Amino acid sequence: MKKLLILTGHTKGLGHAILDCFLHLDDIQIVALSRTSLEIHHPSLTEIPLDLSDLNALEACLPRIFPKGSFDRYLLINNAGWIGEVKTIGKLNPKGIQRAMNLNLLAPMIITDAFVKAYSGLEGEKLICNISSGAAHKPLPGWGEYCSSKAGLAMFSRVANEELKELGFRVFSLAPGIVDTEMQAEIRKANPLDFPALDRFNKFKSEGQLNTAEEVADKVAYLLNNPDLFLDVIQDVRNFELP
Ligand SMILES: NC(=O)c1ccc[n+]([C@@H]2O[C@H](COP(=O)([O-])OP(=O)(O)OC[C@H]3O[C@@H](n4cnc5c(N)ncnc54)[C@H](OP(=O)(O)O)[C@@H]3O)[C@@H](O)[C@H]2O)c1
């Protein structure tokens, strides 16, 4: 069964672990986008170095992202993300606001739209998984950019699923729980005056409550391999266990 995976944010953290889950499969073609490259020379992998918060560069690159050809499964995982400026409103920077919204919301919208243009009308299963966050549904002081961008992405996923089901696409907005990655390390560097929940996030790490990226990636892969078990667009890895 020939599969295509388009994955953003594959060089670190959760995205790297997702890449590892899929790269060993036979008959898969993977296109992966991050600012840096892993420089892995693997016949199934094409790496495209790109700053996804630069929307002009993204638009110019779109023709290179979607391989032509016929596949049995077409998967898109919009995973690249940034916590944004961890500061309260009144202390944010216009450039930081733009960067967070571009990377976390607008780039996934643009890539999803182009994915649908490229592959609707073709036979085969088509799945889009937007990596979300609990913060999409819960306000956290200090995370104005992050919460807003992820809330927008969750709503976009819901609209997309409604619109696209007749074209044979399923869309998920999947929260990965709390994952031990560089993003969590960046969160722990926040100024407590800007981020009142800092102590809680320090405890997640010191008390070993973080999930590994590998554990979470296995759940992302399970959901994508068993979409019929997951009826809702909004999903959270904490709500299901692997069999
Ligand atoms: N970690 C958590 O606890 C947690 C919780 C909830 C949701 N999430 C979500 O899970 C996803 C993965 O997070 P993570 O924790 O694995 O983050 P991470 O360790 O910081 O990795 C982020 C990935 O995105 C890429 N990236 C960052 N900025 C980019 C840009 N401007 N253009 C292109 N690629 C860019 C990075 O690669 P380069 O540096 O090479 O560009 C890297 O591969 C994100 O959407 C995040 O919001 C994470």
The ligand as a Gaussian input file, in Angstrom:
#p B3LYP/6-31G(d) Opt

LIG

0 1
 N        5.560000      19.816000      23.968000
 C        4.332000      19.919000      24.482000
 O        4.126000      19.722000      25.695000
 C        3.169000      20.266000      23.604000
 C        1.911000      20.368000      24.219000
 C        0.811000      20.676000      23.425000
 C        0.984000      20.876000      22.070000
 N        2.218000      20.783000      21.506000
 C        2.335000      20.984000      20.056000
 O        3.036000      19.908000      19.479000
 C        3.732000      20.351000      18.308000
 C        5.189000      19.922000      18.400000
 O        5.751000      20.561000      19.536000
 P        7.154000      20.129000      20.170000
 O        6.972000      20.182000      21.630000
 O        7.658000      18.881000      19.536000
 O        8.033000      21.381000      19.739000
 P        9.617000      21.525000      19.482000
 O       10.364000      20.473000      20.207000
 O        9.911000      22.955000      19.766000
 O        9.741000      21.241000      17.901000
 C        9.147000      22.127000      16.994000
 C        9.388000      21.650000      15.575000
 O        8.837000      22.643000      14.700000
 C        9.854000      23.149000      13.843000
 N        9.672000      24.591000      13.691000
 C        9.666000      25.526000      14.666000
 N        9.531000      26.750000      14.131000
 C        9.446000      26.576000      12.782000
 C        9.319000      27.476000      11.686000
 N        9.260000      28.789000      11.867000
 N        9.274000      26.947000      10.437000
 C        9.363000      25.606000      10.248000
 N        9.473000      24.717000      11.251000
 C        9.537000      25.203000      12.505000
 C       11.179000      22.848000      14.563000
 O       12.229000      22.629000      13.647000
 P       13.334000      23.745000      13.271000
 O       13.828000      24.315000      14.542000
 O       14.330000      22.949000      12.481000
 O       12.595000      24.713000      12.418000
 C       10.853000      21.508000      15.232000
 O       11.068000      20.453000      14.342000
 C        3.524000      21.865000      18.249000
 O        2.487000      22.186000      17.371000
 C        3.116000      22.214000      19.679000
 O        2.336000      23.387000      19.736000
 C        3.316000      20.480000      22.246000

